[in-house]
Amino acid sequence: MSTIGLADFERVRRAGLRTAALRIALLLGAAALFALAFLESRGTGSEVGALLPAGTSPIVVLDISASISGPTNTRVYTTLRTLADSNGTAGLVVVSDTAYELLPPGSPTQELRALMRFFVPVGVKNGIPAYPPNPWQQTFQAGTRLSAGLDEARRTFVRAGVDKGSVILVSDLADAEDPSVLADSIANLRRANLAFRIVPLFPLGRDLALWTQLAGADAITAPATLPSDIKAARAQEAHPFRPGLPAGLLTLAAALVLLLAVNEQFCARLPIGRRSRW
């Protein structure tokens, strides 16, 4: 078999190695971006994704003080249902004047279904929905100290050795404590690298303003008021957690498209024209 000599074979060989290395690097980068985009998409566009910071192990701090009743029960139920339907994990701390850990972090969210029945009306009394007796009614008697719930959640994470956690406060935000005490509890969460979110149970304006100042507007995960129209209110409370723009997913998708464009630009096959006939 005859061969055709190539005067600059070494130069062509080096170029081929560079192209092969670039292709491998781009392939690995594309695979990594695709994996990250897949993980990001699992919580993006969903109600649980709007409720929970991505990649965190949550603890729900549930306010069960006497002021939690009526329409607030519907939102508590929806919050528990959203978490239970996620088939993930979550801890649970209940709080009024004191705090008590009911579920440790990492518990299956299906465990929350046992509590949901206490927030579903069983009838109507004098035109007002009647709810089952609260199992903590006799345990929590005094006022509300939400700082106790936040502190208990933080200590629970420490005991469990969880590195990346989030605290979800479900409350009407009514609290008789000095604001400095609440500020210290929130600051301690941040020092422990714990994300903080609030599900507001239709708080008074002054209470909402205080917590927004302490925790930031981004911490509020759902509308703080009910629409005056009954139909609109029911629609809102059926799905109170509205996912925002998936900035992280869009960034990863744009990076993946850019990587594919680079691959086409530098690693595409050389076009070979049709051989002319003599």
Helices and strands as residue ranges (DSSP letters): H 9-41, H 47-51, E 57-63, H 71-85, E 91-95, E 99-103, G 109-112, H 113-116, G 117-119, E 123-125, E 128-130, H 146-160, E 165-171, H 179-191, E 195-200, H 205-215, G 217-219, H 230-238, H 247-267
